[in-house]
């Protein structure tokens, strides 16, 4: 292998491949860009021209720099033109048979020291490398789309990849201005394995009626500061693409986490693929906006009996003109009573409530136990204020199986009027935000536990690859490992899903009183 990679080739000049070629050319490297025929080659040239035209328009490149950049790329339909390169990056469609056939042909063309890299996002690098005579020089080099913009590159090694190859490719990624993250050959690598498990859980929530698509998306954008909610992100990625990636990862790893939610396959079968077809989980062709929130009961007075919420919630409600009391004596005249989930207190209040009053019990525990402590369980709703982003103000409005729809709507409307983001969900452990977030954090812990990737690398991968405000371990330490562990235990006990069992490493660090930053 060459001491330094200076001559590169890119096979497959679709949007991704052309973007990778642009990244190399921007860094001053000479590039051989290969496509299967003249029409595809012309399309690849068009991708490069369009991308660099946008850069010129934004003032990122001068016209002279653009001409020099394009001049560094030699376009061809002949694989033999790759004979003298130090590195070939394959960016053809995500089909194992296609990639293996290409690698077999490349094996006969490039020199003995050349590196062959695949840009696959979900296929086995090991399976691809089996098509060549020297698998030790095959590596995964997973750029993210759009390649000229996204900073992350996953450098994926198989069990036989030469350390020298990994070192050379990692050094090249840094020369390109990218941030490389090293990982092993496992389904989805770091970013997709964590991301698509999280997205799949969101799809299951929609399918089972745990929460509406809008509430799921609002919970994660407002509650965690994520740039897009998981359901909207699935539509953006394309439900066919998401389904295919999940199927591939499930076949490789056998993890139920990646077994696609049935609703994904059903929507794909109907041709409802997301934004690109105008309809997926959301209907993008419809001129009407979101449905108006359902009407609740009239509320003029609120009794806030939970001391932890008396100041923050009471002040918010008072600002919007509601009469707020924190005294038990004010319960009789209140149309909404906010109380802690203490059965003895709820039983005592039961006799004093106004006939049309709604009771919102606070906390993260099961709401049904509180409802059962009263003679009016249909009027009892859960209220959990949560959020892990600066300024987050998510109000989880938790409905039991017997909660009256207008009782749920009443609590949601009051929270909305107070400037909070209400999201409604079923009465399950973790409610909504934690039920999506904490299993994702647990999956990240399992990665580190398996020595697949390090804490810092996983955080970097998720921040850069998914544009999240914080990595999973940064967030886990901020929330508190003990809090995450306790909720995961409740979630696992409730449904006995193996994937929800807390990772042993999480339990060990909580026992030791250590944060993940200590690793």
FENHU-V79628 format. One record per pair of residues at least 12 apart in sequence whose ideal C-beta (glycine too) atoms are under 7 Angstrom apart, sorted by the first residue. I is the first residue (numbers start at 1). J is the second residue. D is the distance in Angstrom with one decimal. If there is no record, write none. Layout:
I&J&D / I&J&D
This chain:
1&113&4.4 / 1&115&6.2 / 1&137&6.6 / 1&164&5.9 / 1&165&6.2 / 1&168&6.1 / 2&86&4.4 / 2&113&5.8 / 5&86&4.4 / 5&87&4.9 / 5&168&5.9 / 5&172&4.8 / 6&29&6.3 / 6&86&6.2 / 7&30&5.7 / 7&84&6.3 / 7&85&4.5 / 7&86&5.1 / 8&24&5.1 / 8&29&5.5 / 8&31&5.5 / 8&85&5.8 / 8&86&6.7 / 8&87&4.7 / 8&89&6.9 / 9&31&7.0 / 9&32&4.2 / 9&34&6.4 / 9&82&4.3 / 9&85&4.4 / 9&88&4.3 / 10&31&6.2 / 10&33&5.2 / 10&89&5.1 / 10&91&6.2 / 11&34&4.6 / 11&88&6.3 / 11&90&5.1 / 11&91&6.7 / 11&92&6.4 / 11&102&6.4 / 12&90&6.4 / 12&91&3.9 / 12&92&4.0 / 13&33&5.3 / 13&35&5.0 / 13&40&6.9 / 13&41&6.9 / 13&44&2.6 / 13&47&6.6 / 14&91&6.8 / 15&47&5.8 / 15&145&6.9 / 16&91&5.1 / 16&119&6.5 / 16&143&6.9 / 16&145&5.6 / 16&147&6.3 / 17&44&6.8 / 17&91&3.4 / 18&44&5.0 / 18&47&3.6 / 18&48&4.9 / 18&51&6.9 / 19&51&6.6 / 19&145&6.9 / 19&146&5.3 / 19&147&3.3 / 19&148&5.4 / 20&89&5.7 / 20&91&5.9 / 20&119&6.7 / 20&143&5.5 / 20&147&4.9 / 21&33&5.0 / 21&48&6.5 / 21&73&5.5 / 22&48&5.8 / 22&51&5.8 / 22&52&6.8 / 22&147&7.0 / 22&148&5.1 / 23&147&5.2 / 23&148&5.7 / 23&176&5.5 / 25&69&4.7 / 25&72&4.3 / 25&73&5.4 / 26&69&6.0 / 26&148&7.0 / 27&175&6.0 / 27&176&4.9 / 29&72&6.9 / 30&72&5.3 / 31&72&5.9 / 31&73&4.6 / 31&74&6.9 / 32&74&5.1 / 32&76&6.4 / 32&81&5.4 / 32&82&5.6 / 32&85&6.1 / 33&73&5.2 / 33&74&6.8 / 33&75&5.0 / 34&76&5.7 / 34&77&6.8 / 34&79&6.1 / 34&81&6.9 / 34&82&6.6 / 35&77&6.0 / 36&77&6.8 / 37&77&6.0 / 38&77&6.4 / 41&75&5.4 / 41&77&5.8 / 44&75&6.9 / 45&75&5.8 / 48&70&6.3 / 48&73&6.6 / 51&148&6.3 / 52&66&4.7 / 52&69&6.1 / 52&70&6.6 / 79&105&5.9 / 79&106&6.8 / 79&109&5.4 / 80&109&5.9 / 82&106&6.9 / 82&109&5.5 / 82&110&5.9 / 83&109&5.6 / 83&110&6.6 / 85&110&6.6 / 85&114&6.2 / 86&114&5.9 / 86&115&6.8 / 87&114&6.7 / 87&115&4.6 / 87&117&6.3 / 88&106&5.8 / 88&110&6.2 / 88&114&6.7 / 88&116&5.4 / 88&117&6.8 / 89&117&4.7 / 89&119&5.9 / 89&141&5.8 / 90&102&5.9 / 90&117&6.9 / 90&118&4.9 / 90&119&6.3 / 91&119&4.6 / 94&120&6.4 / 94&121&6.9 / 94&122&6.5 / 94&123&6.3 / 96&123&5.3 / 96&127&6.1 / 99&118&6.2 / 99&120&6.7 / 99&123&6.7 / 99&128&5.1 / 100&128&5.9 / 100&131&4.1 / 103&116&6.1 / 103&128&5.7 / 103&131&4.4 / 103&132&5.3 / 104&131&4.5 / 104&132&6.7 / 107&132&4.1 / 107&133&5.6 / 114&137&7.0 / 115&137&5.4 / 115&139&6.4 / 115&165&5.5 / 115&168&6.8 / 115&169&6.4 / 116&132&6.5 / 116&137&6.2 / 116&138&5.0 / 117&139&5.2 / 117&140&6.8 / 117&141&3.9 / 117&169&6.6 / 118&140&5.6 / 119&141&6.1 / 119&142&6.0 / 119&143&5.8 / 120&140&6.4 / 120&142&6.9 / 121&142&5.8 / 121&192&5.7 / 122&187&6.9 / 122&188&5.9 / 122&192&6.1 / 122&245&4.8 / 122&248&4.6 / 122&249&5.8 / 123&248&6.4 / 124&185&6.2 / 124&252&5.8 / 125&138&6.7 / 125&140&4.3 / 125&156&5.2 / 125&158&5.4 / 125&185&4.5 / 126&158&4.5 / 126&185&5.1 / 129&158&5.7 / 135&158&6.9 / 135&160&5.3 / 136&160&5.1 / 136&161&6.1 / 136&162&4.5 / 137&162&6.3 / 137&165&5.5 / 138&158&6.9 / 138&161&6.6 / 139&155&6.6 / 139&156&6.5 / 139&157&6.1 / 139&161&5.4 / 139&165&5.4 / 139&166&6.4 / 139&169&5.4 / 140&154&6.7 / 140&155&7.0 / 140&156&2.7 / 140&185&6.8 / 141&153&6.4 / 141&155&6.4 / 141&169&6.0 / 142&154&4.0 / 142&156&6.4 / 142&189&6.1 / 144&465&5.5 / 151&178&5.8 / 151&179&5.0 / 151&464&4.9 / 152&178&7.0 / 152&179&5.7 / 152&181&6.5 / 152&461&6.2 / 152&464&3.8 / 152&465&4.4 / 153&173&4.6 / 153&178&4.5 / 153&180&5.1 / 154&181&5.4 / 154&183&5.9 / 154&189&4.9 / 154&190&6.2 / 154&191&6.7 / 154&461&6.8 / 155&169&5.6 / 155&170&5.4 / 155&173&6.6 / 155&180&5.0 / 155&181&6.8 / 155&182&5.1 / 156&183&5.8 / 156&185&5.6 / 156&189&5.7 / 157&184&6.3 / 157&185&6.9 / 158&185&4.7 / 166&182&6.8 / 170&182&6.8 / 179&460&6.2 / 179&464&5.8 / 181&457&4.6 / 181&460&5.7 / 181&461&4.8 / 182&457&6.6 / 183&452&6.2 / 183&453&4.7 / 184&452&5.5 / 186&253&6.8 / 186&452&6.0 / 187&249&3.9 / 187&252&3.8 / 187&253&3.9 / 187&258&6.8 / 188&249&4.8 / 190&447&6.8 / 190&453&5.3 / 190&457&7.0 / 190&458&5.9 / 190&461&4.3 / 191&461&4.9 / 191&462&6.5 / 191&465&3.9 / 191&466&6.4 / 192&245&6.5 / 193&249&6.8 / 194&440&6.2 / 194&443&5.6 / 194&444&6.0 / 194&462&6.3 / 195&466&5.7 / 196&242&6.9 / 196&245&5.8 / 196&246&5.7 / 196&249&6.6 / 196&258&6.5 / 197&257&4.3 / 197&258&6.3 / 197&440&6.7 / 197&443&5.5 / 198&230&6.2 / 198&436&6.5 / 198&440&4.5 / 199&230&5.0 / 199&233&6.5 / 199&234&5.4 / 199&242&6.5 / 200&246&6.0 / 200&257&6.8 / 200&258&6.6 / 200&260&6.5 / 200&261&5.7 / 201&436&5.9 / 201&439&6.3 / 202&216&5.4 / 202&230&3.6 / 202&231&5.6 / 202&436&6.2 / 203&234&6.5 / 203&261&3.8 / 203&263&5.7 / 203&264&5.6 / 204&261&4.6 / 206&231&6.3 / 206&263&6.5 / 206&281&6.4 / 207&261&5.5 / 207&262&6.6 / 207&263&4.1 / 210&425&5.9 / 210&426&4.9 / 210&428&6.5 / 211&423&6.8 / 211&424&6.6 / 211&425&4.2 / 211&432&5.5 / 213&231&4.4 / 213&281&5.1 / 213&282&6.7 / 214&290&6.2 / 215&423&4.0 / 215&424&5.5 / 215&425&6.6 / 215&432&6.8 / 216&229&6.1 / 216&230&6.4 / 216&231&5.4 / 216&432&6.9 / 217&229&2.4 / 217&230&6.9 / 217&231&5.2 / 217&232&5.2 / 218&421&5.6 / 218&423&5.4 / 219&394&5.9 / 219&423&4.5 / 219&432&4.7 / 219&433&5.0 / 220&436&6.4 / 222&387&6.8 / 222&392&6.1 / 222&394&5.2 / 222&421&4.2 / 223&386&6.0 / 223&387&4.5 / 223&388&6.4 / 223&389&6.6 / 223&392&5.3 / 223&394&4.1 / 223&433&4.4 / 224&388&5.4 / 224&389&5.5 / 224&433&7.0 / 224&437&6.3 / 225&389&3.1 / 225&469&4.5 / 226&468&6.2 / 227&467&5.4 / 231&281&4.9 / 232&282&6.9 / 234&274&6.7 / 234&280&7.0 / 234&281&6.4 / 235&274&3.6 / 235&275&5.3 / 235&280&4.0 / 235&281&5.5 / 235&282&5.7 / 236&274&6.5 / 236&275&5.6 / 238&273&5.4 / 238&274&5.1 / 238&276&5.8 / 239&264&5.7 / 239&267&5.2 / 239&268&5.4 / 239&272&7.0 / 239&273&5.0 / 239&274&5.1 / 239&280&5.2 / 240&268&5.0 / 240&273&5.0 / 242&264&6.4 / 243&260&5.3 / 243&264&4.5 / 243&265&5.9 / 243&268&5.3 / 246&258&5.1 / 246&260&4.2 / 247&260&6.0 / 256&499&5.8 / 257&443&6.8 / 257&499&5.0 / 267&280&6.1 / 293&409&6.8 / 293&412&6.5 / 293&413&6.5 / 294&405&6.5 / 294&409&4.3 / 295&409&6.2 / 296&406&5.6 / 296&409&3.8 / 296&410&3.2 / 296&413&4.5 / 297&335&6.3 / 297&356&5.9 / 297&358&6.4 / 297&406&5.7 / 297&410&4.6 / 298&335&6.6 / 299&322&6.8 / 299&335&4.3 / 299&336&5.0 / 299&410&6.4 / 299&414&5.9 / 300&322&6.8 / 300&323&6.1 / 300&335&6.3 / 301&322&6.9 / 301&323&4.2 / 301&325&6.9 / 301&333&5.5 / 301&334&4.7 / 301&335&6.1 / 302&317&5.4 / 302&322&5.3 / 302&324&5.3 / 302&334&6.0 / 302&336&4.6 / 302&338&6.7 / 303&325&5.1 / 303&330&5.0 / 303&331&5.0 / 303&334&4.0 / 303&337&4.7 / 303&338&6.9 / 304&324&6.2 / 304&326&5.4 / 304&338&4.7 / 305&326&6.8 / 305&328&6.7 / 305&337&6.6 / 305&338&6.4 / 305&339&4.5 / 306&338&5.8 / 306&339&6.1 / 306&340&4.6 / 306&362&4.7 / 309&338&6.2 / 309&362&6.2 / 310&326&4.8 / 313&338&6.7 / 314&326&6.4 / 316&418&3.9 / 316&419&6.1 / 317&414&7.0 / 317&418&5.4 / 320&417&4.9 / 320&418&5.9 / 331&349&5.9 / 331&352&5.0 / 331&353&6.5 / 332&352&5.4 / 332&354&6.3 / 333&354&6.9 / 334&354&6.7 / 334&357&6.1 / 335&354&6.5 / 335&356&6.4 / 335&357&5.6 / 335&358&7.0 / 336&357&6.8 / 336&358&5.2 / 336&360&6.5 / 336&410&6.6 / 336&414&6.1 / 337&349&6.6 / 337&353&6.6 / 337&357&5.9 / 337&359&5.0 / 338&360&4.8 / 338&362&6.4 / 338&383&6.4 / 339&359&6.4 / 339&361&5.9 / 340&362&5.5 / 340&363&6.4 / 341&361&4.5 / 341&362&6.6 / 341&363&4.6 / 341&365&5.6 / 341&370&4.6 / 343&370&6.8 / 343&373&4.0 / 346&370&5.7 / 346&373&4.4 / 346&374&5.5 / 347&373&5.2 / 347&374&7.0 / 350&374&4.6 / 350&375&5.5 / 357&379&6.7 / 358&379&5.4 / 358&381&6.4 / 358&407&4.7 / 358&410&4.9 / 358&411&6.3 / 359&374&6.9 / 359&379&5.8 / 359&380&4.8 / 360&381&5.3 / 360&383&3.9 / 360&411&5.0 / 361&380&6.3 / 361&382&5.8 / 361&383&6.8 / 362&383&5.4 / 362&384&6.7 / 363&384&6.7 / 364&384&5.6 / 364&431&6.7 / 366&427&6.1 / 367&380&6.8 / 367&382&3.6 / 367&398&4.9 / 367&400&5.3 / 367&427&4.7 / 368&400&4.8 / 368&427&5.5 / 371&400&5.3 / 371&402&7.0 / 377&400&6.9 / 377&402&5.2 / 378&402&5.3 / 378&403&6.1 / 378&404&4.4 / 378&407&6.6 / 379&404&6.4 / 379&407&5.2 / 380&400&6.9 / 380&403&6.8 / 381&397&6.2 / 381&398&6.5 / 381&399&6.4 / 381&403&5.5 / 381&407&5.3 / 381&408&5.4 / 381&411&4.9 / 382&397&7.0 / 382&398&2.8 / 382&427&6.4 / 383&395&6.4 / 383&397&6.3 / 383&411&5.9 / 384&396&4.2 / 384&398&6.6 / 384&431&5.6 / 386&433&5.2 / 388&475&6.3 / 388&478&6.9 / 388&479&6.1 / 389&469&6.6 / 393&419&6.8 / 393&420&4.6 / 393&421&6.1 / 394&420&7.0 / 394&421&5.0 / 394&423&6.2 / 394&433&6.2 / 395&415&3.9 / 395&420&4.3 / 395&421&6.7 / 395&422&4.7 / 396&423&5.8 / 396&425&6.2 / 396&431&4.6 / 396&432&5.4 / 396&433&6.8 / 397&411&4.9 / 397&412&4.8 / 397&415&6.8 / 397&422&5.3 / 397&423&6.9 / 397&424&4.7 / 398&425&6.0 / 398&427&5.2 / 398&431&5.8 / 399&424&6.2 / 399&426&6.2 / 399&427&6.6 / 400&427&4.7 / 408&424&6.1 / 412&424&6.1 / 428&494&6.7 / 429&487&6.9 / 429&490&4.1 / 429&491&4.4 / 429&494&4.6 / 430&487&5.5 / 430&491&5.0 / 434&487&5.3 / 435&491&6.7 / 438&484&5.3 / 438&487&5.4 / 438&488&5.5 / 439&499&6.8 / 439&500&6.0 / 440&472&6.5 / 441&472&5.0 / 441&475&6.8 / 441&476&4.9 / 441&484&5.8 / 442&488&5.8 / 442&502&6.3 / 442&503&5.5 / 442&506&6.7 / 444&458&5.4 / 444&472&3.8 / 444&473&6.5 / 445&503&4.1 / 445&505&5.4 / 445&506&4.9 / 446&503&4.8 / 448&505&6.7 / 449&503&5.5 / 449&504&6.7 / 449&505&4.1 / 455&473&4.8 / 455&516&5.6 / 455&519&5.2 / 458&471&6.4 / 458&472&6.3 / 458&473&6.5 / 459&471&2.5 / 459&472&6.6 / 459&473&5.2 / 459&474&5.5 / 473&516&4.3 / 476&516&5.8 / 477&515&4.4 / 477&516&5.4 / 477&517&5.7 / 481&506&6.1 / 481&509&5.6 / 481&510&5.0 / 481&515&6.8 / 482&510&4.9 / 484&506&6.9 / 485&502&5.4 / 485&506&5.5 / 485&507&6.3 / 485&510&5.0 / 488&500&6.2 / 488&502&4.5 / 489&502&6.1
